[in-house]
Amino acid sequence: MSQSACTALTAAQKHTLERYCELLPLAITTIETIGGGSARCMLAEVFLPAAVQ
């Protein structure tokens, strides 16, 4: 997750997530600020065939 997403979580939310995985917050401020996206958007981008666009 991004550093800004991690910062937005409460301590209880972080604790719950840490029961299942290790949190690895990364700074992606350029993408979030200029690109208008998030880590989720970067991973879940949908590529539609040209005919559908």
Number of C-alpha atoms within 10 A of each C-alpha: 14 18 14 15 13 16 11 11 11 10 11 9 11 15 12 11 12 11 9 8 8 9 14 9 13 13 13 15 15 11 14 15 10 8 9 10 14 19 16 10 12 10 8 9 8 8 7 8 7 6 5 5 6
